[in-house]
Amino acid sequence: MNFDTLHITLSTQLQNLISGTTLLTPDRIRSRQFSVLRYQDDTLYVETQGGTEMQLPLHAFTRTLTHMYEASSSAHRPSLIRSSNLEPPLGGLCDVCRGANGETRWITYVLPVLQYLGWVHINGDQWPNTSWLASPA
């Protein structure tokens, strides 16, 4: 994984996402739809199934991918998602993606976007849900 170009590559891919693209949150049992609205100023805007607009900063995507790369996430050694509103957070990718924010559960939307772009795979059929890099970096 080339960290020097990761920011630029992801930003370009997010900018090229088609408005209205519909994706599903990771957990197959409690999965919810959300739609891509737009990408501007290093932020992807999505609308949840309930109609709430969420702002997903580019750094949430890069932090997630960087952590998965450094943890050598693979199908044989996936990263735990652990998406939760509990305080303190449960750990896993949810914490990594939150970063300094500490509040917003971005991972629920970040991972499906990364999967759509071909960066990761998600297993939402088991609990805890897991994710891993799509190919060796």
Contacts in CASP RR format, 6 or more apart in sequence:
PFRMAT RR
TARGET T0000
AUTHOR 0000-0000-0000
METHOD contacts of the structure
MODEL  1
MNFDTLHITLSTQLQNLISGTTLLTPDRIRSRQFSVLRYQDDTLYVETQG
GTEMQLPLHAFTRTLTHMYEASSSAHRPSLIRSSNLEPPLGGLCDVCRGA
NGETRWITYVLPVLQYLGWVHINGDQWPNTSWLASPA
1 65 0 8 1.000
1 66 0 8 1.000
1 69 0 8 1.000
1 137 0 8 1.000
3 66 0 8 1.000
6 62 0 8 1.000
6 65 0 8 1.000
6 66 0 8 1.000
7 58 0 8 1.000
7 62 0 8 1.000
10 58 0 8 1.000
10 61 0 8 1.000
10 62 0 8 1.000
10 65 0 8 1.000
10 117 0 8 1.000
11 39 0 8 1.000
11 42 0 8 1.000
11 58 0 8 1.000
13 117 0 8 1.000
14 39 0 8 1.000
14 44 0 8 1.000
14 58 0 8 1.000
14 61 0 8 1.000
14 113 0 8 1.000
14 117 0 8 1.000
15 39 0 8 1.000
17 36 0 8 1.000
17 39 0 8 1.000
17 44 0 8 1.000
17 113 0 8 1.000
17 116 0 8 1.000
17 117 0 8 1.000
18 36 0 8 1.000
19 36 0 8 1.000
19 37 0 8 1.000
19 38 0 8 1.000
20 35 0 8 1.000
20 36 0 8 1.000
20 37 0 8 1.000
21 35 0 8 1.000
21 36 0 8 1.000
21 116 0 8 1.000
22 33 0 8 1.000
22 34 0 8 1.000
22 35 0 8 1.000
22 36 0 8 1.000
23 33 0 8 1.000
23 34 0 8 1.000
23 35 0 8 1.000
23 36 0 8 1.000
23 109 0 8 1.000
23 112 0 8 1.000
23 113 0 8 1.000
23 116 0 8 1.000
24 31 0 8 1.000
24 32 0 8 1.000
24 33 0 8 1.000
24 34 0 8 1.000
24 112 0 8 1.000
25 31 0 8 1.000
25 32 0 8 1.000
25 34 0 8 1.000
25 108 0 8 1.000
25 109 0 8 1.000
25 112 0 8 1.000
26 81 0 8 1.000
26 83 0 8 1.000
26 108 0 8 1.000
26 111 0 8 1.000
26 112 0 8 1.000
26 122 0 8 1.000
26 124 0 8 1.000
26 129 0 8 1.000
26 131 0 8 1.000
27 83 0 8 1.000
27 124 0 8 1.000
27 127 0 8 1.000
27 129 0 8 1.000
28 124 0 8 1.000
28 125 0 8 1.000
32 48 0 8 1.000
32 49 0 8 1.000
32 50 0 8 1.000
33 49 0 8 1.000
34 46 0 8 1.000
34 47 0 8 1.000
34 48 0 8 1.000
34 49 0 8 1.000
34 54 0 8 1.000
34 109 0 8 1.000
34 112 0 8 1.000
35 46 0 8 1.000
35 47 0 8 1.000
36 44 0 8 1.000
36 45 0 8 1.000
36 46 0 8 1.000
36 113 0 8 1.000
37 45 0 8 1.000
37 46 0 8 1.000
37 47 0 8 1.000
37 53 0 8 1.000
38 44 0 8 1.000
38 45 0 8 1.000
39 45 0 8 1.000
42 57 0 8 1.000
42 58 0 8 1.000
42 59 0 8 1.000
43 55 0 8 1.000
43 56 0 8 1.000
43 57 0 8 1.000
43 58 0 8 1.000
44 55 0 8 1.000
44 56 0 8 1.000
44 58 0 8 1.000
44 61 0 8 1.000
44 113 0 8 1.000
45 53 0 8 1.000
45 54 0 8 1.000
45 55 0 8 1.000
45 56 0 8 1.000
46 53 0 8 1.000
46 54 0 8 1.000
46 56 0 8 1.000
46 109 0 8 1.000
46 113 0 8 1.000
47 53 0 8 1.000
47 54 0 8 1.000
48 54 0 8 1.000
54 104 0 8 1.000
54 106 0 8 1.000
54 109 0 8 1.000
56 106 0 8 1.000
56 109 0 8 1.000
56 110 0 8 1.000
56 113 0 8 1.000
57 106 0 8 1.000
60 97 0 8 1.000
60 98 0 8 1.000
60 99 0 8 1.000
60 101 0 8 1.000
60 106 0 8 1.000
60 107 0 8 1.000
60 110 0 8 1.000
61 110 0 8 1.000
61 113 0 8 1.000
61 114 0 8 1.000
63 96 0 8 1.000
63 97 0 8 1.000
63 99 0 8 1.000
64 93 0 8 1.000
64 96 0 8 1.000
64 97 0 8 1.000
64 107 0 8 1.000
64 110 0 8 1.000
64 111 0 8 1.000
64 114 0 8 1.000
65 114 0 8 1.000
65 119 0 8 1.000
65 120 0 8 1.000
65 133 0 8 1.000
67 79 0 8 1.000
67 93 0 8 1.000
67 96 0 8 1.000
68 79 0 8 1.000
68 93 0 8 1.000
68 120 0 8 1.000
68 131 0 8 1.000
68 132 0 8 1.000
68 133 0 8 1.000
69 133 0 8 1.000
69 137 0 8 1.000
71 77 0 8 1.000
71 79 0 8 1.000
73 79 0 8 1.000
73 120 0 8 1.000
73 131 0 8 1.000
73 132 0 8 1.000
73 133 0 8 1.000
74 132 0 8 1.000
74 133 0 8 1.000
74 136 0 8 1.000
75 121 0 8 1.000
75 132 0 8 1.000
77 132 0 8 1.000
78 123 0 8 1.000
78 130 0 8 1.000
78 131 0 8 1.000
78 132 0 8 1.000
79 92 0 8 1.000
79 93 0 8 1.000
79 130 0 8 1.000
79 131 0 8 1.000
79 132 0 8 1.000
80 91 0 8 1.000
80 92 0 8 1.000
80 93 0 8 1.000
80 128 0 8 1.000
80 129 0 8 1.000
80 130 0 8 1.000
81 92 0 8 1.000
81 93 0 8 1.000
81 94 0 8 1.000
81 107 0 8 1.000
81 111 0 8 1.000
81 122 0 8 1.000
81 128 0 8 1.000
81 129 0 8 1.000
81 130 0 8 1.000
81 131 0 8 1.000
82 89 0 8 1.000
82 90 0 8 1.000
82 91 0 8 1.000
82 92 0 8 1.000
82 93 0 8 1.000
82 94 0 8 1.000
82 95 0 8 1.000
82 128 0 8 1.000
82 129 0 8 1.000
83 93 0 8 1.000
83 94 0 8 1.000
83 105 0 8 1.000
83 107 0 8 1.000
83 108 0 8 1.000
83 129 0 8 1.000
84 90 0 8 1.000
84 94 0 8 1.000
84 105 0 8 1.000
85 105 0 8 1.000
89 95 0 8 1.000
89 98 0 8 1.000
89 102 0 8 1.000
93 107 0 8 1.000
93 111 0 8 1.000
93 131 0 8 1.000
94 105 0 8 1.000
94 107 0 8 1.000
96 107 0 8 1.000
97 106 0 8 1.000
97 107 0 8 1.000
97 110 0 8 1.000
98 104 0 8 1.000
98 105 0 8 1.000
98 106 0 8 1.000
98 107 0 8 1.000
111 120 0 8 1.000
111 122 0 8 1.000
111 131 0 8 1.000
112 122 0 8 1.000
114 120 0 8 1.000
115 121 0 8 1.000
115 122 0 8 1.000
115 131 0 8 1.000
115 134 0 8 1.000
118 134 0 8 1.000
119 133 0 8 1.000
119 134 0 8 1.000
120 131 0 8 1.000
120 132 0 8 1.000
120 133 0 8 1.000
120 134 0 8 1.000
121 131 0 8 1.000
121 132 0 8 1.000
121 133 0 8 1.000
121 134 0 8 1.000
122 129 0 8 1.000
122 130 0 8 1.000
122 131 0 8 1.000
123 129 0 8 1.000
123 130 0 8 1.000
123 131 0 8 1.000
124 130 0 8 1.000
END
